[in-house]
Amino acid sequence: MTDYCKKTYNDLLVEKKEASIWITLNRPKFSNAFSDDMIVDLCRVLREADWDQDVRVIVLTGAGKSFCAGGDVKAMEEKTGMFAGDPEELRRRYTRGIQQIPLAMESLQTPIIAMVNGAAIGAGCDLACMCDLRIGCGQACFGETFVRLALVPGDGGTFFLQRVIGYAKAMELSLTGRIVKPEEALAIGLLNQLVELEVLRLETEKLVESIAANSPVAVSMIKKAIRHARTAEIHGHLDLLAAFQGIAQRTEDHFEGMRALKEKRRPHFKGN
């Protein structure tokens, strides 16, 4: 299950650190804009990491000074790669290509954090919004800039952005295409934390550790429940929570948590 960590990818770097996987978009000369290889490999690595029982948190970041610039402007201009073909071919390229990323992200049971080290523009902004949490630095900025190029967020941005910042603010940013600076990003919920660049990795590691220290069974069910609540009605959601609680209260992790509370020590959760 750890073979995916040892593979060499054209446009990704993958590092396993204790109970976490760090995925780095690695096209710094192109501001980490998406390539076909990056899309395929990112989806594959996300699935592999989610299946890896040793992994409790996934971190996604970008190499160099950018998080992700979204679509490759050169390919967009030349109408090559994912931008090639007539409208019907383009539709197929999107459904089989970049739209596989939100599907992979939505299927994750493992928490995923975006460590936003720089600009997150277009599909890069959407990619950050697909993550459960976002921690950024003073160099981080966000832009839902599709409208400036007479395009739509074909990767799923209209689904994710409003779930992060709300309908009205998502509508504003999508219709104006304006760039959001880090301070505003923190204020409107695009960022959970804003820290200095020099300590971005350290603070992200602290966040990872604070999640990984908890029971992966409980963490996974809580993540599922919160996501389910976005579109659920109260009766169905309460039924789901009752079922989850029935499972949780009979896990070894729960009994370990109770023992640790009684003995006034930190629990050691194993995920069973």
Secondary structure, DSSP 4 states (H G I P E B T S, - for coil): --HHHHS--SSEEEEEETTEEEEEE--GGGTT---HHHHHHHHHHHHHHHH-TT--EEEEEESTTEEE--S-HHHHHHT-GGG-S-HHHHHHHHHHTTTHHHHHHHT--S-EEEEE-SEEETHHHHHHHHSSEEEEETT-EEE-GGGGGT---TTTHHHHHHHHH-HHHHHHHHHH-PEEPHHHHHHHTS-SEEE-GGGHHHHHHHHHHHHHTS-HHHHHHHHHHHHHHTT--HHHHHHHHHHHHHHHTTSHHHHHHHHHHHHTS-------
